Amino acid sequence: MDRRRKIIGYLVALTAAAVQVVGGAGPASADDRGDPRDEGAVIFRGKGIDACQAPSLNTLSAWESSPYEAVGVYFGGRARACPNQHYLSRRWLTGAKDLGWRVLPVYVGSQSPCVSASHKRGFSISDDEPWDQGIEEGEDAVRRASALGIASRSPIYLDMEAYNYRDADCARVTLSFIRGFSRAVGHLGYIPGFYSSANAGVRHMDNARRDGRSSLPEVMWFARWRVSPSTTGEPNLGSRAWTPHRRIHQYAGNVTETYGGRTLNIDRNQIDAPVAIIR
């Protein structure tokens, strides 16, 4: 099936799904999605880490003495900084689960054309078909997650590094890609999440919410460092938006910590959001 027929098939299926929403009003907005647990999600509230490489199971075992109980895992995407994940596998995910760790699956796909980080500029979203590209990468994310034993109703967090959302053309392309990605991930039974800087991508998403845009991510993971950890009170998010249990605050980055004789360079996160369901 060629790309055009594939996209048309998506739109037909998604239009039919939207009609089934109560009152025929279409997908719920970021203000009124309700509790993700009602949709089969598993929620974790507490502290977590993310690291470029998935830590070994021995390290996770040693870190049981830490205040952290969740770990972000970069499982796929063309712009992933650490593509050679030495430990990440179905066995690793099962082992992490058995040790009591919750998992946040992160997909680092194509990046905004006006991304700030120079090392991400070689992975730009296409200006021509950003929606289609978002759908294709959303499908890829679901395939990779499923192959690792991450079940439906798990979140998939799209990592979009900071970009200049005030550039109107760039913002249009980036938003179209994000919406396509979110639409595909949601249609395939997973929960579309989004990670970015609070002052860039996250603010852009909240502006889109205020404008009434549909197909936005359902969970918001915002980076704002050097402040107290909190999933509430973020100034770039509406107070009711992405609630309840739909927020993660990355409050510190590139810090080194040691527990049980094992040292990791990590980012710190305060979590009140869905985590992976491991088969």
Backbone torsions as a table, in degrees:
resi	resn	phi	psi	omega
1	MET	NA	129.8	-179.2
2	ASP	-75.5	169.5	-174.1
3	ARG	-59.3	-44.7	-175.8
4	ARG	-61.7	-46.7	178.9
5	ARG	-62.4	-36.8	179.9
6	LYS	-63.4	-44.6	-179.7
7	ILE	-66.4	-40.6	178.2
8	ILE	-61.4	-40.8	177.3
9	GLY	-59.9	-40.9	176.6
10	TYR	-60.1	-47.4	-175.8
11	LEU	-64.4	-39.3	178.8
12	VAL	-63.3	-46.7	-179.0
13	ALA	-64.1	-41.1	-176.5
14	LEU	-73.0	-33.0	176.2
15	THR	-65.0	-41.2	178.0
16	ALA	-63.1	-40.2	179.5
17	ALA	-64.9	-38.6	-177.6
18	ALA	-65.3	-34.0	-179.0
19	VAL	-64.1	-26.2	-177.3
20	GLN	-79.5	-9.2	178.9
21	VAL	-66.9	145.2	-177.7
22	VAL	-52.4	129.8	178.4
23	GLY	77.8	-1.1	179.0
24	GLY	64.9	25.1	-173.9
25	ALA	-87.6	-0.7	-180.0
26	GLY	88.1	-177.0	-176.2
27	PRO	-58.6	145.1	179.7
28	ALA	-65.2	150.6	177.9
29	SER	-80.6	173.7	178.4
30	ALA	-64.9	-14.5	-179.5
31	ASP	-84.7	-21.9	-170.3
32	ASP	-139.2	36.1	179.4
33	ARG	-74.8	-26.2	179.9
34	GLY	85.3	-172.1	-175.4
35	ASP	-75.2	123.4	-179.2
36	PRO	-60.5	-22.7	179.3
37	ARG	-64.6	-25.7	177.0
38	ASP	-68.9	-16.8	178.7
39	GLU	-101.8	8.3	178.2
40	GLY	95.1	6.4	-179.7
41	ALA	-76.9	157.9	172.2
42	VAL	-108.1	126.8	-175.6
43	ILE	-103.2	139.7	171.2
44	PHE	-122.7	136.0	175.2
45	ARG	-123.2	117.9	-178.9
46	GLY	158.8	-162.1	-176.7
47	LYS	-99.3	148.1	178.4
48	GLY	-147.2	172.7	-179.7
49	ILE	-126.2	161.4	161.6
50	ASP	-138.9	143.7	-178.4
51	ALA	-138.0	152.2	-176.1
52	CYS	-57.5	-48.1	175.7
53	GLN	-98.8	137.8	173.2
54	ALA	-61.5	126.0	-179.7
55	PRO	-65.7	155.4	176.0
56	SER	-66.1	159.6	176.9
57	LEU	-63.6	-32.4	175.9
58	ASN	-63.0	-39.2	177.9
59	THR	-68.0	-43.4	177.4
60	LEU	-60.1	-38.1	177.5
61	SER	-64.2	-42.8	179.0
62	ALA	-64.8	-31.0	-177.6
63	TRP	-83.6	7.3	175.3
64	GLU	-62.8	-18.9	177.5
65	SER	-84.8	-2.1	-178.7
66	SER	-83.0	169.5	175.2
67	PRO	-80.2	1.9	-174.0
68	TYR	-98.2	143.8	-179.3
69	GLU	-132.3	3.1	179.6
70	ALA	-136.8	152.6	-178.2
71	VAL	-137.4	129.8	174.2
72	GLY	-81.1	135.7	-175.3
73	VAL	-125.5	122.6	179.2
74	TYR	-87.1	94.1	-169.1
75	PHE	-95.2	-8.5	-178.6
76	GLY	-178.2	179.1	178.8
77	GLY	111.2	141.6	-174.3
78	ARG	-68.3	-21.0	-178.9
79	ALA	-102.6	14.0	179.1
80	ARG	-63.1	130.9	-174.8
81	ALA	-74.1	-29.9	-179.1
82	CYS	-119.1	78.0	-173.8
83	PRO	-70.5	-26.7	-177.8
84	ASN	-92.8	82.3	-180.0
85	GLN	-80.6	105.8	-171.5
86	HIS	-68.8	-28.7	-173.6
87	TYR	-108.5	-22.9	-169.9
88	LEU	-66.3	123.9	-179.5
89	SER	-166.9	174.2	174.5
90	ARG	-58.8	-41.0	-179.5
91	ARG	-63.4	-40.9	179.8
92	TRP	-63.4	-44.1	-179.3
93	LEU	-63.4	-41.7	177.1
94	THR	-64.1	-41.5	178.4
95	GLY	-63.9	-41.2	177.3
96	ALA	-62.3	-42.9	177.6
97	LYS	-60.4	-44.5	-178.5
98	ASP	-64.5	-28.8	177.1
99	LEU	-80.6	-4.3	177.7
100	GLY	94.8	7.6	179.4
101	TRP	-84.7	140.4	169.3
102	ARG	-94.0	153.5	-173.6
103	VAL	-121.2	134.8	174.1
104	LEU	-110.2	103.7	-177.8
105	PRO	-76.7	126.3	-176.4
106	VAL	-119.6	131.2	179.5
107	TYR	-117.2	120.3	-178.0
108	VAL	-103.2	85.2	-177.3
109	GLY	-85.6	-156.9	179.0
110	SER	-58.0	149.2	-174.2
111	GLN	-109.9	160.8	-178.9
112	SER	-57.3	143.1	176.4
113	PRO	-60.3	-21.1	179.3
114	CYS	-112.8	35.0	178.3
115	VAL	-60.9	143.5	-176.7
116	SER	-77.0	-39.5	-175.4
117	ALA	-73.9	123.3	-176.4
118	SER	-62.5	-32.8	-176.9
119	HIS	-75.2	-5.1	176.6
120	LYS	-102.5	-2.4	-173.3
121	ARG	-73.6	-14.0	177.3
122	GLY	-83.0	4.5	-176.3
123	PHE	-124.0	38.8	-171.3
124	SER	-70.5	145.2	171.1
125	ILE	-63.8	142.7	177.9
126	SER	-68.5	134.7	176.4
127	ASP	-72.0	-22.2	-172.2
128	ASP	-81.5	-47.0	-174.6
129	GLU	-136.0	61.5	-175.7
130	PRO	-64.3	-37.0	179.1
131	TRP	-62.1	-49.1	179.6
132	ASP	-60.5	-41.6	179.8
133	GLN	-64.3	-39.2	176.9
134	GLY	-61.8	-43.0	177.6
135	ILE	-61.4	-45.8	-178.4
136	GLU	-62.5	-41.8	-179.6
137	GLU	-74.0	-30.7	173.0
138	GLY	-62.8	-42.6	176.2
139	GLU	-61.1	-43.6	179.4
140	ASP	-61.3	-42.4	179.5
141	ALA	-60.3	-43.4	-179.6
142	VAL	-66.1	-42.9	178.6
143	ARG	-58.7	-46.1	-177.8
144	ARG	-67.4	-41.0	179.1
145	ALA	-63.4	-46.3	-179.5
146	SER	-61.6	-40.2	179.9
147	ALA	-63.2	-25.3	178.7
148	LEU	-88.1	-1.4	-179.4
149	GLY	89.6	17.2	175.5
150	ILE	-88.7	116.2	-169.7
151	ALA	-83.6	165.0	174.8
152	SER	-59.6	158.3	-171.0
153	ARG	71.2	9.5	168.9
154	SER	-88.0	154.2	175.3
155	PRO	-82.4	151.2	167.0
156	ILE	-126.1	116.4	-175.3
157	TYR	-95.9	114.3	176.0
158	LEU	-78.2	120.5	179.6
159	ASP	-90.7	111.7	177.6
160	MET	-119.6	105.5	-176.3
161	GLU	-65.9	161.1	-172.4
162	ALA	-52.3	139.9	-179.5
163	TYR	-146.6	168.3	-176.8
164	ASN	-87.7	84.7	-176.9
165	TYR	-67.5	-12.1	178.3
166	ARG	-77.1	-13.8	173.5
167	ASP	-76.7	108.2	-169.7
168	ALA	-59.8	-45.8	-179.2
169	ASP	-64.4	-43.9	179.7
170	CYS	-64.7	-42.0	179.9
171	ALA	-61.4	-40.2	179.8
172	ARG	-62.1	-47.8	-179.4
173	VAL	-63.4	-45.5	-177.4
174	THR	-64.1	-44.4	-179.6
175	LEU	-64.2	-40.1	179.0
176	SER	-61.0	-43.2	178.5
177	PHE	-62.8	-47.1	-178.1
178	ILE	-62.1	-42.1	179.4
179	ARG	-65.9	-40.4	176.5
180	GLY	-62.7	-44.6	178.1
181	PHE	-59.6	-48.5	-178.2
182	SER	-63.5	-40.5	-179.8
183	ARG	-62.1	-45.5	-178.6
184	ALA	-65.9	-45.6	-178.9
185	VAL	-61.2	-45.1	179.2
186	GLY	-65.8	-41.8	-179.6
187	HIS	-62.4	-31.1	-178.4
188	LEU	-89.5	9.5	169.4
189	GLY	97.0	5.9	178.6
190	TYR	-106.8	171.6	-177.7
191	ILE	-104.2	114.7	-178.2
192	PRO	-76.1	121.1	175.5
193	GLY	-113.2	173.7	-174.3
194	PHE	-148.5	130.3	174.6
195	TYR	-116.8	134.7	173.0
196	SER	-168.5	176.4	173.8
197	SER	-64.4	139.4	178.2
198	ALA	-59.3	-33.4	-176.5
199	ASN	-90.9	4.1	-179.8
200	ALA	-128.2	-96.3	-175.3
201	GLY	-59.4	-38.2	-177.7
202	VAL	-68.8	-42.0	176.2
203	ARG	-63.7	-38.6	177.7
204	HIS	-60.3	-44.1	179.6
205	MET	-64.1	-38.6	-179.8
206	ASP	-70.4	-34.7	173.8
207	ASN	-61.5	-42.0	178.7
208	ALA	-64.6	-37.9	176.1
209	ARG	-60.8	-45.9	-179.6
210	ARG	-63.7	-28.2	178.3
211	ASP	-82.0	-1.5	177.8
212	GLY	81.4	19.9	-179.2
213	ARG	-71.7	143.5	178.7
214	SER	-95.9	175.9	175.6
215	SER	59.1	33.4	175.8
216	LEU	-84.3	161.0	176.0
217	PRO	-56.4	151.3	-175.8
218	GLU	-97.6	-11.5	177.5
219	VAL	-136.2	138.3	-175.4
220	MET	-116.4	122.4	179.0
221	TRP	-113.9	104.3	-172.5
222	PHE	-109.0	137.2	178.3
223	ALA	-97.2	114.1	170.6
224	ARG	-142.3	105.7	-173.2
225	TRP	-90.3	165.5	174.9
226	ARG	62.0	33.4	171.8
227	VAL	-134.5	167.5	178.8
228	SER	-67.1	141.9	-179.7
229	PRO	-67.9	127.7	179.5
230	SER	-165.3	137.4	175.2
231	THR	-91.3	-0.4	177.3
232	THR	-116.4	160.1	175.2
233	GLY	81.9	7.0	177.1
234	GLU	-65.7	120.3	-173.1
235	PRO	-65.6	-21.3	-179.0
236	ASN	-93.4	9.8	175.6
237	LEU	-124.8	135.5	173.3
238	GLY	-58.1	146.0	-172.2
239	SER	-60.6	-31.5	-179.8
240	ARG	-96.3	-10.5	-175.6
241	ALA	-72.5	141.9	178.8
242	TRP	52.6	52.6	173.8
243	THR	-141.2	157.3	-7.7
244	PRO	-85.9	161.3	173.2
245	HIS	56.8	43.0	-178.7
246	ARG	-134.1	30.8	-177.8
247	ARG	-139.7	145.7	171.3
248	ILE	-134.0	134.7	177.5
249	HIS	-111.8	113.1	169.7
250	GLN	-84.4	108.5	-170.3
251	TYR	-105.5	-5.3	176.5
252	ALA	-157.0	150.3	-178.4
253	GLY	-140.7	154.5	177.2
254	ASN	55.3	47.9	176.8
255	VAL	-110.4	150.5	-178.9
256	THR	-110.4	129.2	179.3
257	GLU	-135.5	152.6	-179.2
258	THR	-130.5	131.0	174.3
259	TYR	-140.6	137.7	178.8
260	GLY	58.5	28.0	179.8
261	GLY	80.1	5.7	-180.0
262	ARG	-113.6	129.7	-175.7
263	THR	-109.9	136.7	176.7
264	LEU	-134.6	148.3	167.8
265	ASN	-97.2	121.6	-168.7
266	ILE	-136.6	166.9	161.2
267	ASP	-105.9	147.3	-179.2
268	ARG	-103.9	140.4	-176.4
269	ASN	-136.5	142.0	169.1
270	GLN	-104.1	125.2	-167.1
271	ILE	-120.8	135.3	168.0
272	ASP	-145.7	76.5	-166.4
273	ALA	-163.8	169.7	176.9
274	PRO	-66.0	147.2	174.5
275	VAL	-125.7	168.2	-174.5
276	ALA	-64.9	143.9	168.7
277	ILE	-99.3	113.7	-174.5
278	ILE	-95.8	122.8	179.0
279	ARG	-76.9	NA	NA
